[in-house]
Amino acid sequence: MFGRVAALLNDPMSGLSSLGQRLARAAHRAADLVVPPACIYCRKPLAVHDALCASCWRTIKFIRPPLCDRLGIPLPFDIGGTAISAQAAASPPAYARARAVAHFDGVLRDLVHQLKYGDSHIARRLFGRWLAEAGAELLGQADLVVPVPLDRWRLLKRRFNQAAILSRELNRLTGVAWDPLVLQRTRRTVSQVGLTHDQRRRNVRGAFAVAPGRAAAIRDRAVVLLDDVITTGATAEACARALLRAGASRVDVLALCLVTPDSMINP
């Protein structure tokens, strides 16, 4: 007892920190009794919150090297070192690099749809962890994370921007600054769902701009543009061009999902 009091007198903050940690652990245990941890998709009981069970986890098609360094798409084999795809060589994007966590399919597609259209943020923390891992190289060189904006009417309807939610989660996990007000849509666009690549490109061409008075926030800074899904890259391209025109030194793209030909239904 005396030793404990002496320790508190010598370093009271350490004692408070330890007490705070014990209280936090007790609060977590109490919360687990009220809302037991479960798989965020199938609700199977788990030992921890914000996770998938083994069965659901195995359905996620994570994107791993070898990758095209520009587009972030999987390559058929590893040639050693940095490589780019024929697609990137033929039509280089305005952004420097793109990375995505996984293919837009199955369980992950359902969870993204729940986030976007179902107002369910249950997967937010898991998505944040995945994005931090997949984008570690980009985020390590970034000054700022900027989410792709929604137009004002879609934002009013949904009441939130899913890309902004994911950007805030990345800020919490990595400490990289974020700013949801840098980019804005200058005109309303139709939904990209069901459009061809050329139609998507025309739909978003010139639809984004850096907000008045926000150019200083990105001038000469390395920006990571964050979105939930990369389909054809048209939106990322339009946003990257707007950021570069306003003075960003570099734009990389980070997304939760990458749409591939076998997952083109309802992106």
Protein Blocks (a to p, Z undefined) as FASTA:
>chain_A
ZZmmmmmmmmmmlmmmmmmmmmmmmmmmmmmmmmgcddfklopacfbehiacfklmmmpc
cddddddfklopacfbdeeijdddfklmmmccfbfbdcdfbdcehjlmmmmmmmmmnopa
klmmmmmmmmmmmmmmmmmmpcbdcdddddfklmmmnopafklmmmmmmmmmnopacdfk
lpccfbdcddfehpafklmmmmmgopaccdehilmmmgopacddddfbdckommmmmmmm
mmmmnopabdcdddfbdcdfklmgoZZ
